[in-house]
């Protein structure tokens, strides 16, 4: 079920004893500021929910800025899996093995260090390629290997975006799965990014912020009560998110090998031994 901002506004007004105002301190516009802060805080704190970003690559453009990202899970171009590079550009340049690659020559890509066409790292000079790109060298992916011509397509992270090696030559569908900062809430009719079971936590956190704005003894007590209620809801949400994550965290045992271990047992050719 989709959660709409107006639902949180109504609950905040009811629990916070705040009258409906078209203008003034507790207008819908001002309450939306608190609800927006609450949603962004909860997504950052819980790293949930996972979302999908779909856009299009631009010919001869290597680097793409992403929305503010908390966690990046999967990247595809035209449904082809793009492999992450642990260590990013440093790995592509061979820094981890003391290579400091200077073997590239020719025009450099759009995200490469600019200014020259020789003595550049290979990742910066590989010819742009149309995706999907079937590499000369297949699995396993070169997780820690410097860039080389014919490698499977890989992506690196720099700042708030990702870059691709080789650089895309065509307009292709780019799909990114991850946890992103929710878009700013600007309307009471806006659908929130979080699931409906975030509703109580959003409401109580918004009340905490609202009561913080009124510096009186009565409001301090109400704020402390609201914060206690929020912490309880946050604890419950952690449990829910953890249980959800465990569904995808189960260890899988390969059974196509000559021998494999399962618990304390060793299985070989269909027979079992201790």
C-alpha positions in Angstrom: 0.0 0.0 0.0 1.4 3.4 -1.0 1.9 5.9 1.8 0.9 9.5 1.0 2.3 12.6 2.7 -1.2 13.8 3.7 -1.7 10.7 5.8 1.3 11.6 8.0 0.1 15.2 8.2 -3.3 14.1 9.5 -1.7 11.8 12.1 0.8 14.5 13.2 -2.0 17.0 13.7 -4.1 14.5 15.6 -1.3 13.3 18.0 0.4 16.7 18.2 -2.9 18.7 18.9 -2.1 21.0 16.0 -5.0 22.8 14.3 -5.3 22.8 10.5 -3.8 26.0 9.1 -3.6 27.1 5.5 -0.8 29.5 6.5 1.2 30.2 9.6 3.6 28.1 11.7 1.9 24.7 11.4 0.7 24.9 7.8 0.9 21.8 5.6 3.9 23.3 3.9 5.9 23.6 7.2 4.8 20.1 8.4 6.1 18.6 5.1 9.6 19.9 6.0 9.5 17.8 9.1 8.1 14.7 7.3 10.8 15.1 4.6 13.5 15.2 7.3 12.0 12.1 9.0 11.8 10.1 5.8 15.4 10.9 4.8 16.7 10.1 8.2 14.9 6.7 8.3 16.1 5.6 4.9 19.7 6.6 5.8 19.5 4.8 9.2 17.9 1.6 8.0 19.3 1.5 4.4 15.9 0.4 3.2 14.0 0.3 0.9 16.0 -0.8 -2.2 15.0 1.2 -5.2 15.6 1.1 -9.0 16.9 3.9 -11.1 16.4 3.7 -14.9 17.9 6.1 -17.4 19.7 6.1 -20.7 23.4 6.3 -21.5 24.7 9.0 -23.7 27.1 8.3 -26.6 30.7 8.9 -25.7 29.9 9.7 -22.1 31.7 7.7 -19.5 30.6 9.1 -16.1 27.0 9.4 -14.8 25.9 11.3 -11.7 23.6 9.4 -9.5 21.1 10.7 -6.9 22.5 10.8 -3.4 23.3 7.1 -2.8 23.6 5.2 0.5 24.2 1.8 -1.0 24.7 0.5 -4.5 23.8 -3.1 -5.3 23.6 -3.9 -9.0 24.3 -2.1 -12.3 23.1 -3.1 -15.8 23.4 -1.6 -19.3 20.8 -3.0 -21.7 20.2 -5.9 -19.2 23.9 -6.8 -19.3 25.5 -7.1 -15.8 28.2 -4.6 -15.3 30.9 -5.7 -12.8 32.0 -3.4 -10.0 35.7 -2.6 -9.6 36.8 -2.9 -5.9 39.1 0.1 -5.3 37.7 2.0 -8.2 40.1 4.0 -10.4 43.1 3.0 -8.3 42.5 -0.6 -9.2 42.0 0.1 -12.9 45.3 1.9 -12.9 47.2 -0.9 -11.1 48.0 1.2 -8.0 47.4 -1.9 -5.8 50.2 -3.8 -7.5 52.5 -0.8 -8.0 51.9 -0.8 -11.7 50.7 2.8 -12.1 49.7 2.1 -15.7 51.0 4.5 -18.3 50.6 2.2 -21.3 47.6 3.8 -23.0 47.7 5.9 -26.1 45.2 7.6 -28.3 42.2 9.9 -27.4 41.2 9.8 -23.8 37.6 9.1 -22.6 35.3 11.9 -21.3 36.0 11.1 -17.6 39.8 10.5 -18.0 42.5 13.0 -16.8 42.6 15.4 -19.7 45.5 17.0 -21.5 47.4 14.3 -23.4 47.0 11.3 -25.7 50.0 9.3 -24.6 51.2 7.8 -21.3 47.7 7.6 -20.1 46.2 4.6 -18.1 44.5 2.0 -20.2 41.0 2.5 -18.7 41.1 6.1 -20.1 42.0 5.2 -23.7 40.0 2.0 -24.4 37.8 2.6 -27.5 34.2 3.4 -26.8 32.0 0.4 -27.3 28.3 -0.2 -28.1 26.5 -2.1 -25.3 25.7 -4.9 -24.7 29.4 -5.7 -25.1 30.5 -9.3 -25.3 34.0 -9.4 -24.0 36.9 -11.4 -25.3 37.6 -12.6 -21.8 34.7 -14.0 -19.9 34.2 -15.2 -16.3 35.5 -14.9 -13.8 35.4 -11.1 -13.8 38.8 -9.5 -13.2 37.9 -8.1 -9.7 41.3 -6.6 -8.9 43.0 -6.6 -12.3 44.0 -3.3 -14.0 42.0 -2.3 -17.0 42.9 -4.0 -20.3 41.4 -4.2 -23.8 38.9 -7.0 -24.1 37.9 -7.1 -20.4 34.3 -7.6 -19.4 32.5 -4.2 -18.9 33.2 -2.8 -15.5 32.0 0.2 -13.5 34.0 2.3 -11.0 32.7 4.8 -8.4 33.9 8.4 -8.1 32.2 11.0 -6.0 28.5 10.7 -6.3 28.4 8.8 -9.6 29.7 5.8 -11.6 31.8 5.5 -14.7 32.0 2.7 -17.2 35.0 1.0 -18.8 34.8 0.8 -21.8 32.9 4.1 -22.3 29.4 3.5 -23.9 29.2 4.4 -27.6 25.5 4.2 -27.8 22.2 5.2 -26.1 21.4 2.2 -24.0 19.1 1.6 -21.0 21.0 2.0 -17.7 19.5 0.3 -14.7 20.9 0.9 -11.2 19.6 -0.9 -8.0 20.5 0.6 -4.7 19.3 2.7 -1.7 18.9 6.3 -2.6 18.1 9.5 -0.7 14.3 10.0 -1.1 13.2 13.0 -3.3 12.3 16.0 -1.3 8.6 16.1 -0.3 6.9 19.2 -1.7 3.2 18.3 -1.8 0.7 16.7 0.5 -0.4 14.4 -2.3 3.1 13.1 -2.9 3.7 9.3 -2.5 6.5 8.6 -0.1 9.4 6.3 -0.9 9.1 4.2 2.2 6.6 1.4 2.9 3.4 2.0 4.8 4.7 0.3 8.0 7.1 3.3 8.3 4.0 5.5 9.1 4.2 5.6 12.9 7.9 6.2 13.0 7.5 9.1 10.5 4.7 10.6 12.5 6.5 10.4 15.9 9.8 11.8 14.5 7.9 14.7 12.9 6.3 15.4 16.3 9.7 15.4 17.9 11.0 18.0 15.5 7.8 20.0 15.8 7.9 20.1 19.6 11.6 21.0 19.6 10.6 24.2 18.0 8.5 25.3 21.0 10.8 25.8 24.0 8.4 25.4 26.9 8.5 22.9 29.8 5.2 21.3 28.6 6.5 20.9 25.1 9.8 19.4 26.4 7.9 16.7 28.2 5.8 16.0 25.0 9.0 16.0 22.9 10.7 13.5 25.2 7.6 11.3 25.1 7.4 11.5 21.3 11.1 10.6 21.1 10.6 7.5 23.2 7.7 6.5 21.0 9.9 7.0 17.9 12.8 5.0 19.3 10.4 2.1 19.9 9.1 2.2 16.4 12.7 2.5 15.0 13.7 -0.6 17.0 10.7 -2.5 15.5 11.6 -1.3 12.0 15.2 -2.5 12.4 13.8 -6.0 13.3 11.5 -5.9 10.2 14.3 -4.8 7.8 16.7 -7.4 9.3 14.2 -10.2 8.8 13.5 -9.0 5.2 17.3 -8.9 4.5 17.9 -12.4 5.8 15.6 -13.8 3.1 18.3 -13.0 0.6 21.3 -13.9 2.8 21.0 -17.7 3.0 24.1 -19.6 2.1 23.8 -21.8 -0.9 25.8 -25.0 -1.4 26.9 -26.0 -4.8 26.0 -29.6 -5.6 27.6 -29.9 -9.0 31.1 -30.7 -7.6 32.7 -34.1 -7.1 32.6 -33.4 -3.4 31.0 -30.8 -1.3 30.5 -30.1 2.4 27.1 -29.7 4.1 27.4 -29.0 7.8 29.7 -31.8 9.2 28.9 -34.1 6.4 31.0 -34.7 3.2 29.0 -35.8 0.1 30.8 -37.5 -2.8 29.2 -39.0 -5.9 25.8 -39.2 -4.2 27.2 -41.0 -1.2 27.5 -39.5 2.3 30.3 -39.8 4.9 30.9 -38.2 8.3 
